Amino acid sequence: MIPVILQPEPADFHQKVRQPGRAWLEGKGIALNSAPPKASDLPNYWTHSNQQLWRAYSGVCAYLSIFFEWVTGAASTDHFVAKSKNAGDAYEWRNYRLSCLGPNRIKGKFDDVLDPIGLQPNTFVLNLITGEISPNPALDKDLKTSARKTIIRLKLNSVEHNRMRSKHYGRYLRKKDEDSLRELSPFVWFEAQRQGLL
């Protein structure tokens, strides 16, 4: 995971997502800053902006920091503050994180994951050979604990995740195509650059 910059909301977001979402909440007597009785009942107006979210973040998953094509159907809108905790945030662009389906499902309503938007640079470091991710040893105790919890919650050090990152770096070593590595696997590219290996 690397820092993500919040992108501007689409021009039609207010009309297509925020306004109808807030109108529905008001009609049900649900305050914007309260938990809805049942999060699954919230109308999914945010799906109107799914492809715009993918485009705004160049198809890069906020949690895995890998590019994925829109046509794979793997894109999902993660509500960083869970819909079950704050009804109004279900319809706020600033609360959306572009995510592959896996991390979004795993994260669910848990709030022990660091936010990629506003993430401190170099929070996570990577062993490029094994693909293993770990908290930066230079972090203060609290941030290091939060980084470790994020790794555990999102299963970022699963065999599959480690293999994927290692494979991305291995492909770079074979082809020496830095531009492709940067586009397809930004975290691996960032770490390879930071470690002076590009």
C-alpha positions as CSV (number, residue, x, y, z in Angstrom):
1,M,0.0,0.0,0.0
2,I,1.3,3.5,-0.9
3,P,-0.2,6.9,-0.4
4,V,-3.2,7.8,-2.6
5,I,-4.2,11.3,-3.5
6,L,-7.9,12.1,-3.2
7,Q,-9.2,12.8,-6.7
8,P,-11.9,15.4,-7.5
9,E,-15.5,14.1,-7.5
10,P,-17.2,13.7,-10.9
11,A,-19.2,16.7,-12.1
12,D,-22.5,14.7,-12.0
13,F,-21.7,13.0,-8.6
14,H,-23.9,15.4,-6.6
15,Q,-26.9,14.9,-8.8
16,K,-26.6,11.1,-9.3
17,V,-25.3,9.9,-6.0
18,R,-25.3,12.5,-3.1
19,Q,-28.7,14.1,-3.7
20,P,-30.7,10.9,-4.2
21,G,-28.8,9.2,-1.3
22,R,-29.5,12.0,1.1
23,A,-33.1,12.3,-0.1
24,W,-33.6,8.6,0.6
25,L,-32.1,8.9,4.1
26,E,-34.2,11.9,4.9
27,G,-37.3,10.1,3.7
28,K,-36.5,7.3,6.1
29,G,-35.7,9.6,9.0
30,I,-32.0,8.5,9.1
31,A,-29.6,11.2,10.2
32,L,-26.5,11.7,7.9
33,N,-24.1,11.1,10.8
34,S,-25.8,8.0,12.3
35,A,-25.7,4.3,11.6
36,P,-28.5,3.1,9.4
37,P,-30.9,0.4,10.9
38,K,-29.7,-2.0,8.2
39,A,-26.8,-1.0,5.9
40,S,-27.9,-3.5,3.2
41,D,-31.1,-1.5,2.8
42,L,-29.2,1.6,1.6
43,P,-29.8,2.2,-2.1
44,N,-26.6,1.7,-4.0
45,Y,-26.5,5.0,-5.8
46,W,-22.7,4.9,-5.6
47,T,-22.7,2.4,-8.4
48,H,-23.4,5.3,-10.8
49,S,-19.8,6.4,-10.1
50,N,-18.0,3.1,-10.1
51,Q,-16.4,3.5,-13.5
52,Q,-15.6,7.1,-12.8
53,L,-13.9,6.0,-9.6
54,W,-11.8,3.4,-11.6
55,R,-10.9,6.1,-14.1
56,A,-10.1,8.7,-11.4
57,Y,-7.6,6.4,-9.8
58,S,-6.1,5.0,-13.1
59,G,-7.4,1.5,-12.3
60,V,-5.1,1.1,-9.3
61,C,-6.5,-0.7,-6.2
62,A,-6.0,1.5,-3.2
63,Y,-5.1,-1.4,-1.0
64,L,-3.1,-3.8,-3.2
65,S,-1.6,-1.0,-5.3
66,I,-1.9,-3.0,-8.6
67,F,-3.6,-2.0,-11.8
68,F,-6.6,-4.0,-13.0
69,E,-8.7,-3.7,-16.1
70,W,-12.3,-2.4,-15.8
71,V,-13.5,-5.3,-18.0
72,T,-12.5,-7.9,-15.5
73,G,-15.4,-7.0,-13.3
74,A,-13.0,-6.9,-10.3
75,A,-13.6,-3.2,-9.5
76,S,-15.6,-2.3,-6.4
77,T,-16.2,0.9,-4.4
78,D,-15.0,0.4,-0.8
79,H,-16.6,2.8,1.7
80,F,-13.7,3.5,3.9
81,V,-16.0,4.5,6.7
82,A,-18.4,1.5,6.6
83,K,-22.0,2.1,5.4
84,S,-23.1,0.4,8.6
85,K,-21.4,3.1,10.7
86,N,-22.3,6.4,9.0
87,A,-25.2,6.5,6.6
88,G,-24.3,9.9,5.1
89,D,-20.8,8.7,4.1
90,A,-22.3,6.1,1.9
91,Y,-23.0,8.9,-0.6
92,E,-19.7,10.9,-0.3
93,W,-17.0,10.6,-2.9
94,R,-14.3,11.4,-0.3
95,N,-15.2,8.2,1.5
96,Y,-14.7,6.0,-1.6
97,R,-11.6,3.9,-2.3
98,L,-11.1,2.0,-5.5
99,S,-10.6,-1.6,-4.5
100,C,-10.3,-5.0,-6.0
101,L,-13.1,-7.2,-4.8
102,G,-10.9,-9.3,-2.4
103,P,-9.7,-6.5,-0.2
104,N,-13.1,-4.8,-0.1
105,R,-14.8,-8.0,1.1
106,I,-12.1,-8.8,3.6
107,K,-12.1,-5.2,5.0
108,G,-15.9,-5.1,5.3
109,K,-17.0,-3.0,8.2
110,F,-13.7,-3.2,10.1
111,D,-12.0,0.1,10.9
112,D,-8.5,-1.2,11.8
113,V,-7.1,-0.5,8.3
114,L,-4.9,2.5,7.5
115,D,-6.5,4.9,5.0
116,P,-4.5,5.0,1.7
117,I,-5.6,8.6,1.4
118,G,-3.4,10.5,3.7
119,L,-1.1,7.6,4.3
120,Q,2.4,8.6,5.5
121,P,5.0,7.8,2.7
122,N,7.1,4.8,3.4
123,T,4.7,3.3,5.9
124,F,5.1,-0.1,4.4
125,V,8.3,-1.6,3.0
126,L,8.7,-4.6,0.7
127,N,11.1,-7.5,0.3
128,L,11.2,-7.6,-3.5
129,I,12.5,-11.2,-3.7
130,T,9.9,-12.8,-1.4
131,G,7.1,-10.2,-2.0
132,E,6.6,-9.9,1.8
133,I,5.3,-6.5,3.0
134,S,6.1,-5.2,6.5
135,P,5.8,-2.0,8.5
136,N,8.7,0.4,8.1
137,P,11.0,-0.2,11.1
138,A,11.4,3.6,11.4
139,L,7.8,4.2,12.2
140,D,6.7,5.2,15.7
141,K,5.1,2.5,17.9
142,D,1.5,3.4,17.3
143,L,1.8,3.7,13.5
144,K,3.8,0.5,13.3
145,T,1.0,-1.2,15.2
146,S,-1.6,0.2,12.8
147,A,0.4,-0.9,9.8
148,R,0.8,-4.4,11.2
149,K,-3.0,-4.6,11.8
150,T,-3.6,-3.4,8.2
151,I,-1.4,-6.1,6.9
152,I,-3.2,-8.8,8.9
153,R,-6.7,-7.5,8.3
154,L,-6.2,-7.3,4.5
155,K,-4.2,-10.5,4.4
156,L,-1.5,-8.6,2.5
157,N,1.1,-11.3,3.3
158,S,-0.8,-14.2,2.1
159,V,1.1,-16.7,-0.1
160,E,-0.8,-15.4,-3.1
161,H,-0.2,-11.7,-2.5
162,N,3.5,-12.3,-1.8
163,R,3.8,-14.4,-5.0
164,M,2.1,-11.7,-7.0
165,R,4.5,-8.9,-5.9
166,S,7.5,-11.2,-6.3
167,K,6.4,-12.1,-9.8
168,H,5.9,-8.4,-10.7
169,Y,9.5,-7.7,-9.7
170,G,10.8,-10.8,-11.4
171,R,9.1,-9.7,-14.7
172,Y,10.8,-6.4,-14.4
173,L,14.2,-8.0,-13.9
174,R,13.7,-10.0,-17.0
175,K,12.4,-7.2,-19.3
176,K,13.8,-4.1,-17.5
177,D,10.6,-2.3,-18.4
178,E,10.3,0.3,-15.7
179,D,7.3,2.1,-17.2
180,S,5.2,-1.1,-17.2
181,L,6.2,-1.9,-13.7
182,R,5.2,1.6,-12.5
183,E,1.9,1.4,-14.3
184,L,0.9,-2.2,-13.4
185,S,2.4,-2.5,-9.9
186,P,3.1,0.9,-8.4
187,F,4.0,-0.3,-4.9
188,V,6.6,-2.7,-6.3
189,W,7.9,0.0,-8.5
190,F,8.1,2.5,-5.7
191,E,10.0,0.1,-3.4
192,A,12.4,-0.9,-6.2
193,Q,13.1,2.7,-6.8
194,R,13.4,3.5,-3.1
195,Q,15.9,0.6,-2.7
196,G,17.9,1.8,-5.7
197,L,17.2,-1.3,-7.7
198,L,15.8,0.2,-10.9
